[in-house]
Amino acid sequence: MTPGLPAHGPPHAYARPVLSINDPRTGGPVAATPARRGLTRVVAHVPRPDATGLRVILVADVLVRALEIGGTPVWTVLSAAEGRAELRARAGQLGIRPFEDAQDTTPGLGEAQVLHVLAATDADADRNADTDVGTDAGTDGGGPADGGAAGGLRVEVAPARLAAGVADDADSATALRLALLARPRREPLDLGAADLAEAGDRLEHWRGAVATWATRPSGPIPDPVRDQLRAAWEDDLDVPAVLDVLRRVETSGTVPDGARFETYAYADRLLGLELTRDIGRGAPA
């Protein structure tokens, strides 16, 4: 057995993983979806289309993907103070699916929860955020089970900055997506050219490996691997932990190539990195 990949245990067919969010106002993890199959509204609060704004809407995109994988219906809303067109263009390059404009903000039919994704700034702005959220997204009575946080749960994202010389264009967009996702979302992020190059190399390597594994006999995702992936993203949307699982699977001596392929394709439903893009594009390694 490869270290880091647990042995097969009893089946978990009846266990329902629950995405939990650590809202700082609640003092602990709270279920993001208190009602099974209940409509969940995800509101991305983006004051401006800078690197922090991109990081906020990217986290919102991954949050939506995690909820959808779990079978939760999601209504996505964008609350942008300025530069809405620029933000949408840059978000599209990163593979972020469109969010509706924040216009009709009354609760949707059967809405069970509201999740606000926003930048964590200084302490004074943090204290005022509850008021901003309630007014900006129209969340009065936003959910019957919000863990005690008025107006729904809050998913905080630390500021990000792109250093001078860091490419921010369509050609490097997916590498930028990976670089933004590779660090814990609560940690401030300074991305330099070396970080983007490293992410680009990792993407090229993984896509090549996935293309090769796709030519091997298919195999199911091992239960322990699936459990680790789900446990990572269900725990406060820990995307770096998801990437760690993929690294361990790549070097595992017990996971067949066909199962590696299925694992990476499954995880990419959350990550949105186009890991299967190079299948059939050239001779396998």
PyMOL commands that set and color helices and strands:
alter all, ss='L'
color gray80, all
select helices_A, chain A and resi 51-69+84-93+123-136+170-181+193-213+223-234+239-251+257-271
alter helices_A, ss='H'
color red, helices_A
select strands_A, chain A and resi 20-23+28-31+39-46+74-80+100-101+111-119+153-157+160-162+189-191
alter strands_A, ss='S'
color yellow, strands_A
deselect
rebuild
show_as cartoon
